[in-house]
Amino acid sequence: MNHRYLFSFICGFLSVAGDARGQTGADDVIGIWQTHGDKPAKVQIYKKGVRYDGKIIFLQFPSDNGKPLLDKNNPDAGKQMRPVLGLVILTGFRFDTDEWTDGDIYDPEKGKTYSCTMTLKDKNELKVRGYIGISLIGRTEVWTRVER
C-alpha cells in the first residue's frame, strides 16, 4: 500500500474515531432511570423549556404502614404533606458539552437539596453527582435506564 494512501486512511480513521466520542446529545438524558440502594426508585427525566427536570414515578416502598410516603423531612413545613411519589427531585439542569450542569437534586429522606451534575457513562448508565459547595465534596450514584 502506498504510504500516501495509508496516511490518508489513518487520518480519516482518527477523525471518525475522534467524532465518536463527545456524541452526547442534550436530550439523551430524557427517559426513565432506576436508582439503586436500599430504597430503589424510578425517576423520569424530562425537558422543561430549555432545562431538564426529573420526578419520582415509582417507589419500591411507596407507603409507610399503609400510608403514602410523605415528604416529612422537608424543612418547609408547608411541603411536608406532599407525597414522595410524583415529587420533582431534579431541577434546572442545562446541557453543556457532555454533561448536564447547574441543576439541583432533592433528597426527600434527608429533606436536603444539593447542587448536582449528570453525565452519561453510556446510553444506559447515568452518573448523578450531588454535592455541597464544590463537586469534590459529594457523592456519585449510577442510575440505569429502564422501560416503564
N, C-alpha and C positions, 0 to 999 in steps of 0.2 A: 504494500500500500504506500502510495506517495506520502511523504511527510506533510505536505500541504493539506491533503485530504484528512489525514489523521488529526492534525492540529484543528482543522475546521470541525471535525466530528467531536473532539474533546471540548472545544469551546461551546459548541451547540448543546452538548450534553450538560455541561456545567451551568449554562444559562437556564435550561429547563429545570435542572435539579435545584438551582437557586430560587426559581419561581415557585417550586413546590412547597417550600416552607413559607410561612407567612401568608398562607392562603385562608386564614380565618376570616370569615365574613361577619359583619355586625349582627346579623340575625341568626347566626349559627347557635347561639345560646338559647334561642327560643325552644321550648319543649317542656317535658316533664322529667324531673330529676329526683332520684331516690337518695335520701340522706342515709347515713349509716350510724351505727352506735346502738345504745341500749333502747332507744325510743325512735325507731325509723319513721320517716315521714316522706311524702312526695310533695315536691314544690314545683308549681307551674310557673315558668318564667315567660313573660310576655312583653311586648313592646307597648309603651305608653308614650305617644308623641315621638320624640327622638331618644327617649331614655328607656331603660329596661327595669321592670319590677318583677317580683315573684311572690306568690301566695301559697299557703299550705292547702293542698287539695285532698290529702289523705293522711291519716294518723293511724299507726298500728294500734295504739291505745287511745281512742278518741274520747273516752269517758273515765271518770273517777267515781267509783261506787255508783255507777248508773247515771251519773250526771255529766253533761257535756264538759269537757276540759275547758277551763276559762283562763283568761289572761290575768290571773290573780296577782302576779308578781310585778305588774306594770306600775311604775312609780306614779302614773297619773290615775288617781282613784276613779275617775270617770270612765276609764277604759278597762277596768278590772273585771267587768262582767261580760266582756266580749269573748265569744267562743274562739278557741285557738284554731279550730278547723275553719278555713276561709280567711285567716289572718294574713295580711300582707307583711312579709318579713324582709323582703329585699326591695330597696327603693333607690331610685335616682341614678342608676348606672348608665354610663356613656361608654361607647366603644372607642378605643384608642389603639390603633395598630393591631395587636394580637391579644388584647385583654379588655375587660370591662372595668372601669375605674370610677372613682368619685361617688360610689354608692355606699349605702349603709345596710347592715344586717341586724335584725332584731332577734334576740334570743328570749322567747316567752318564758322559758324555765327560770331565767335569772332576772327578767324584766329589764334587760340592758340592751342598748344599741351600740354597735361597733362600726367603725369605718371598715370598708370591705373592697376587695378586688376579686375578680373571677377570671380564670384562664382555662381554656380548653387544653387538656393533655392530648386528647384525640376527640373524634366526633362523639364518643360515648362517655367520656370522663371529664368532669368539670372540677377544677381546683378552686375552692372557695376559701379565701383567707380573710378572717376577721381580725381586727387589731385595734389597739388604743394608741393614739399618737402616731408612731411610725410603724411601718409594716414589719420591722424586725421583731417587734413585741406583739405577738399574736399567735393564732392557731389556724392551721390549714386542715380542711376536710376535703375528701374527694367524693363527689356525688356521681352517680351513674344514671345515664339516660335510660328511661323506660317508656313503654307504651302505657296508656292509661291503665 
